[in-house]
Structure formats: C-alpha cells, structure tokens
Amino acid sequence: MTDTASIKPRLTFLPPFIAVVTLILAITVLNLSPVYPMVLAFFFTIIFALIDGYDYRFIYRSALEGIKSVWTIIVMFTLLGALIALWLAGGTIATMIYYGLQLVEPKFFLVEVFLLSVLLSLVIGTSLGTISTLGVVLMGIGRGLNLPPEMIAGAVVAGAFFGDRISPVSTSLYLTAEVTGTKVEDNLKLMLKTTYLPFVLTIFLYFVFGMLSPTKEAGITSTYLKLLQSNFYLSPVLLLLPLLFLILALVRVSIKINLFINVVLSFILGIVYQKVPIQKLLLEAFTGFEAPKGLKALAGGGVLRYLSLVSIILVASAMAGILINTGVFTTLLIRPLAHIKSYFSLTFGIMILAVLLLMVTCTQALAIMIPGMTLRDEFKRKANANELSRILADSAVVLAPLIPWNMAAILSGAALQVNPKAYILYAFYLWLTPLTNLLVSLRKQGEVYGEKGLGNYR
C-alpha cells in the first residue's frame, strides 16, 4: 500500500483548474451540460493521482468517501422529483395558483416573493425547505401573472439563502461557527454589518423590476383561472400538503422523511381528487407531469428529469473526495495566502478561494469547511476568527446557488423548474452581500496581521 503521507501532489493540482475552465467554457460558450466536463476532470484526477504515486485503492476509497457524503442529497433529489410531479398532477400547485392569483398585487409581487422567502427561511433555517415549498407556490402564481420565471426564481433563491446565511436555526450558520471555532451569537452580531445594505438595495431593485415587468390583464387572468377550474378539481384540502411540509420543517423533521410523507399523501390525494389512475400517476411521478393545453407552465417534475443532475453530483463529489485526501485543497488554500498582510487583500483572497471550492467540489459545505478548518488557528492567533466566519458566510454560503453546477444551484433550479443560468442575474441579494463585505473590509485596509502575513505555513 502506498504511503500517501510522503507523496507531494504535483500533477494532481491540475484537475481543479481543468474542471473550472472546462465547466465555464461548456456552460457559457458551448451551452453544454456540466456532466461532460466534470467527467473529463474526474478522469484527469484519477490519472494524475496515479502518476503522482497514489495507490489505486487509496484513490478508490477517497472517491467512495466523497460519494457517501452526498448520498442523502441523491435520495432527496429522487423524492423531490416525484413530489413536484405529484403536486402538479394532483392539482396541489393548480389550487395554490388559483387562490394566489386572487390575492397578490402583480406590481409588488417580486418584493413579496423575496420578503416571504426571507421570512420563511429565517424561521425554518433551510434554503431547500423554503424553495421546495413556498418557492414552488410562488413560481406557480408568478407564471399565472405572466411574470418572467427567472425573476421570480431569483427572488425566491435570494430570500431562501438569506436565512441560510443568518437564521439562528440554520445548519450553515452552525457549521461555519464549528469549523472556525467561534460562537454563533458573536458571528451573528458581526454578520449584521453586511446584511442591512444588500437587504434594502434588493427590495428596491425588485420593486423597480416589478413595476417595469408586464403582467396579465384582469381579463386574461380570469381566463387563466377558468382554465385551472376546467382541468383540475380545486379544493382547499389540497393546500394541506404544502402546509404539512412546512409544519414538519418547522419542527425540524428530517427533510428526507418530510419529502417521503408528502410523496405518499400526494399520491393518495391525486387518486382521490383528480381521479388519476394509479398506473398513470406512478408513470408521471417517474417521467414528469404533462400539462393540459393552455397550462404548459405547469408541466415538469419527475425522477427521470433529475438523473443528469444526480450524475453531476456523483462525479463532482467523487473528484472532491480524491482532491481532499491527496491534500490538494489544503495546499491550494495555504500558498496564495502566505504573503497577504492587508485585511482587504485577505478578505478578497479567501472569497476567491471559496468560490473556486464551490466550483470544483460543487458543495457549499466543503467550501465552508476546508478554508475554515485550514485557517482558523492562524486567524485566532493573528486576527479574529469571527471575521473568518463572516467572510465564509458572505462568500461560500451565499454564492453557492449562483454557480450553475453547484449542488445548491442544481437543487434550487430543479425545485423551481428554472435553469440556474437564467435566475442568477436576478438573485440580487446574493451578489450584493459579498460586495458589501469587500466594502466593509476596505475600512481595515491598513491593518497588518503578523510579520509575514496570515496563512504563512512552511
């Protein structure tokens, strides 16, 4: 068996850069799926690790560790695909749209979407829970109002990750505190400094875009409501399904159990209320719901539609497992920060590295954990570990859903049935928060951390 402790990864440093470059080119220039460049980078990772001297059994175990770390997400994807299809086929979403269209003010809808998502995410502390419940409802209502789906999705995702960053019950908040060795309450006080400005600016931007966006006239909306009535049996009872999902999320029931319960109940109510045959409903849960004429916006869901996304997650997590165990990420973090002394340069450097980790590992958690665990001792000794926590919250947490192939973006896009590439420009809060962090750090530009700078490892 190879003694991996004595091996220095020379060529194994290249796959992260190959992955980032090919993913960006594939998505932005060639308009390809992220699967192909990710598979290419994964094979390069294996080949270069073997050339560097790592044993094939070590590489296999490392890849397996990476896959095991995301197995829960794979199960969630499967259940989420089935649930969305069943909510569509069973009339749950049609019912929510029907009542919602009669209550909202179209011009202020984007502001309402953002604020409602913020409120729910603060209460339940989970972005996915917010997006997959309230977000799905708001998307349906927005489509009924003829608002651009990418704008609505941007507002939902921005509001959902507001809570992911700063909610007192957010797992991301506690993970950031744990890996940096800090207290949650101290981090919250510091994070408020970069919360107010982007929050206010985001509301203003959604107000402006809402006023400028065309919406359906009253007559058209009335026709749409009649279409819903003629194609679905609409009943307030169907609203109990998302309400139950929300209640279970509030009482901290596991997201997997929550999804499974709702899938079963949605299947039963779909048979009872919409009179859909069991075989047809099972097929739609797997392949997706085909909407009736005039209601094409209600098509989607299904386990099958998410298989390509699952493959991205599996390949990315396997590659990340190899890169972590070979020590590539740790060294990549340390070397660039070795000679940084000013606070602004330090903040900017860590944020860039967090973004690179989001791109290569495709997970929010690893982009928090790797720099947090690597740099916390140096921050405690030469700076303030609470500041490290804030920097990670304002980069690794909020920027994850803005990278189209990151799991946060994939999950958000899948739940809302919008390509992440389309909504990222409209998730204003997620762009403004890291920019605000950089502005705040300018006030400490002259501060020096240690004689040789933070992160000076030999």
N, C-alpha and C positions, 0 to 999 in steps of 0.2 A: 504494500500500500504506500502511495506517495506521501512524504512528509510535507504537507501543504504549508506549514509554518515557515519553511526555508525558501519557499518559492516567491519570487517577485513577479507580479503580473505585468509583463511588458506589452505583449500584443493584445492581452485581454482588456487593455484600456480602450482599444479602438471601437468595439461594438456599441457602447453608449453613443458615441459620436455618429457612427454609421446609422444607428437607429433614428436619432434626432433628424439628421439630414434627409434620409430616405422617407421618413414619415411626413416631414414638411413638404418635400417635393411631390410625393404621391398624392397628398390631400389637396394642396393648394394649386399645383401646376397640372398634374395629370388627372386629378379628380378620381383617384382610385380608392379602394377600400384600404384601411390601415393594416389589414391582415397580411398582405403580401410583403411589404417592407419589414413588418415585425417578424415574420417567419425568416426572412433573409438575415436580419440582425441576430436572431436566435441561433441560426446555424453558424454564423460567423463567431458567435460567442463560444460555442462548443469547440469549433476548430481551433480558435486562438488559444483557448484554455488548454487543450490537448498539446498544442505546440509549446506552450509555456511550461508544460511538465505536470499538469494536474492529472490525477488518475481518473479514468472514465467513471469509476464507481463513485468517486467524490463528486464529479460533475452531475451524475445521475441523481444522487441523494440531494444535492443542492437544488436542482430543478424541481424535484419532487416536493421539497420543503416549500418552495415558492408557490407551487400549485395548491398544496394543502392550505396555505394561508388565505386563499381566496375561494375555497370550496363553498363556504357559506354564501358568498355572493352569487355563485353559479346556481345554487338552489333558489335564491331569491329571484334571480332572473327568470328561471323557469316558471315559478309561481306568479310572478308579476305579469309575464306574457299571457298566461292563462287567465288571470284575473281581469286584465284590461279587455280581452276578447269577450269574457262572460259579462262584464259590466255593459259592454256595447250591445251584445246580442240579447241580454236580458232586460234591456230598457232602463237600466240604472242611470247611465250617463244621459240618455234622452230625457229622463224625468228631471234630472238636475238642470239640464239646459232649459227645459220648458219653464220651470219655475224661476230660474235665474234670470232669463231674458225679461221677465216681467218686473224684476226688482232693481236691476242695475241702471245706472246712468252711463250711456256709452262714452261720452267725452271724458269722464273721470275714471273709466274702467281700469286703465293701466295703473293709475295711482292706487286704486282699490286693490288690485291684484297684488301689487308689491306690499302694501301695508298688511293685508290679510295674511300673506305668506310670511312676513316678518313676525306677526303676532303668533301664528301657529308654531313656527319654528322656534320661537323663544319659549313657548310652553312645553313642547314635546322634545325639543333639543335634537331633532334629527332632520336633516335635509331631505333624505329619501322618503321618510314618512310624510313630510309636508308635500313634496312633489307628487307622490303617488296617490294621495287622497285629494286634498284641496286643489292641488295643481291640475289634476285631471278634470275636475269640475270646472275650474276657471277657464281651462283651454276650450272646453266644450261651449261654454257661454260666450267666450270671445269669438269663436268661429261662427256662432249664431249671429253675432253682431257684425260679422264681416271684417273684423279687425285682423291684421296680419298675424298669423300664428307665431312667427318668430319673435315678434314684440312681446306677445303675451308670455311665451316661454321664457324670454329673457327676464321679464319682471318676476315670474314665479321662481326661477332659479336664483336670482339675486336675493329675493326675500328669504328663500329657504336657507341659503348659505349665510345669511345674516345671523340666524340663530345657531347654525353650525359653528360659527366663529365665537359667539359671545353668550349663548344661552347658558345659564347656570347648571342645566342638566345635559349639556352637550358632551358626547363622548370625545369629540375632537379637542374640546377645551381641557378635559381632564387628561387626555393623552399628552397634550402639549405641556401641561404642568408636570406630569410624571417624568417625561423624558428630559426635561430641563431642570428637574429638582426644585421646583418652585411651588408656591401656594396659589390655588385658583383665585382666591379673593384678591390677592395682590396683583395678579395678572389682569383681572377684570378692571381694576382701577386704572391701570396703565393703558389698557386697550381702549378705554373710553376716549382717550385723546385722539385716536384715529377713527372714531365712529361717527361723531356728530356731523362733520363737514360732508363726507360722502353720502350720508343718510339724507341730509337736506337737499343736496345737489341732485341726488337720484330722484327724489319726489318731484322736484322742479322739472327735470328732463322728461319724466313720464307724463307730467301734466301737459307739457308742450307737445310731445308726440301724440298724446291722446286728443288734443284739440285739433291737430293737423291731420289725423288719420280719418279716412272716410268710413262711415258706418252705415248700416242698413236703415232705410227709412221705415217709418211705422208700418206702412202697408206691406213692405217686403218682410218685415219681422213677423207680422200677422200671418202671412202665407207660410213662413217657415214653421211657426207654431202649429198650424193646421197639418203640415206635413208630418210633424212629430206625432201628433194625435192619430193620424190615419195609419201610421206604420208601427206604432208601439202602443202597448197598454201602459198608460202612465198612471202611477199610483204613488202617493207619499210613502207607502210601505217600503218601496224600493230605496228610499233615501236612508233607510235604517242600515243598509250595508256600508256606505262610507262613514256613517255616524258611528257604527260599531268599530270600524277600523280605527277611527280617530280616538274613541274611548280606550280601546285596548292599547293604543300607542301612548296615550296619556298615563296609563297605569303601568307603563314600562313592560308590557308583554313583548316577548321576543318577536322581531319583525317576521321571521320565518313562520312561527306559529300563527301570528296575526294574518299573514297572507293566506296560509293554508285554510284557516277557519272561513275567511271571506270567500275563497275559491269554492269551497263546499256549499256554503249558503247561497252564493250567487248562482251556482249550477241548479240548485233546487228551485230558487225563485224564478229563474229563467224558464224552467219547465212549467211551473205553476201559472205564472202571469203571462208570459209570451206564447205559451203553448208550443214551444220549440221541441221537436222530437229529440230524445236522448242522444241518438247517434249523431244528429246534425250538430247539437251543442258540443259534444265531445270533439267533433271534427273542427269546429270553429275555435274551440279552446286551443287546439294544436296549430291550425293553419292561419287563424285570424278571422275576424268578422267582415263579411262583405256587405257594405251598407246598401240600402234600397236607393232607387233613383231619386235624385234631388237632395240626398243627405250623404254625399260621398265623404264629407269631412268626418263622418262617424265610423269610417272603415279603419281597421287596424287591429293591433294586439296579436296574440297567438305565440305559442312557444317557438314555432318554426322560424319566425321572423327575427328571433334574437340569437340564433345559432352562430351567425358570423360574429356577433358581438362577444359571445361566450368564447369563441376561438381566440379573439384578440386578448381577452383577459387571461386565458390559459397560457398562451405563448409568452405574453409580457411578464406574467408572474414567474414562469419557469426561468426566463432570462434574468430577471431581477434576483432570483434565488442564487444563481451562479455568480453574478456580479457582486452580491453582498458577501458570500462565503469566500470569494477569492480576494476580498479586501479592496476591490477597485473603487467602490464608492467612498470608503473612508479616506483613501489616499487622494482621490479627486477633490474631496472637501478640504483637506488639510493644506495641500500645496498652494492653491490660489490665495488662501487667506494668510499665508505665513508672513507676509511683509506688509499687511494692511495695518494702518495705525489710526486713521481718522474714523469717526463714528459713521459718517455718511458713506464712506467707501466700504466700511464693514457691513453696514445695512444693505447696501446695494449688492455687494458680493454674495451675501447669504441668500438674498432674494433670488438672484440669478441662479445660484446653485439649487435652490428649492424648485425653481421652475424646470431646470434640467432633470432633476429627480422625478418630478411629475411627468415629464415627457418620456423618460426611459423606463421607470418602474410602473407607470400607469396607475399608481395608487397614491391616495392622499396620505395614508398612514405612514408609508415608508419615507415620503418627503418630509414628514414631521420628525419621525424617529431617528433617521440617520444623522442629520445635522444636529438635532437636539442632544442625542447621546454622545456625539463626537465632540461637540464644542462646549457643553455645559460646564465642565470643570474649568476651562480657560476663562469662560465668561464669569464664573463665580470668583475667580482669582483676580482678574484684571478689569472686569466691567460689572455688569448686573445681569444675572440670569433671567430676571423678569423681562428685560429688554429683548433677550433672545426669544423668549416665549412670544412676545408681541410681534417680532419680526416674522416668526414662523406662522403665526395666526394670520398676518396680513399678506402672506405670500402662499405658503403651502396649502392653507385651508381654503382661502377664497379664490385662488387661481385655478384650482383643480378642475372645476367644471368648464373652464374656458379652453382647455386643451382637448380637442375633439376625440382623441383616442384614449384619454384618461378614463378610468372607470367611473369617476364622478360625472363626467360628461356623458358617457355611454348610458349610464343608468338614468340620468335626467332626460336625455333625448328619447330613450326607449319608453319611459313612462309618459312623457308628454307627446310622443309621436312627432317629434320635430328633430331634424338633423342638427346636432350641436354646432356645426359650422354656421347655421342660419341664425341661431339665437345669441351667440357670444357677443356680438356687437351691441346688443340691447340689454345685456346684464350690467347696467351702468355701475351699480354699487360695487361689483367685483373688480372693476377696473379702477374705480376712484379710491378704494381703500389702500392698495399698495402705493399709489401715487401720493396719498396723504401721508403715509408712513415715511416716504422719502422726504417730503416737505418738513415733517417734524424732525427728522434726523439732521436736516441742514442746520438746525439751531445748535447742534453739538458737533459741527464740522471740525472745530479746532481741538476737540478733546483727543488725547493720545492714550492708548491703552497698552501700557508696558513699553519697555525699552525697544523691543524688537517687533512689537505688534502682536495682535491677537492671533491665535492659531499657529504659533511658532513651535512646531514639533520637529524633532531631529529624526 
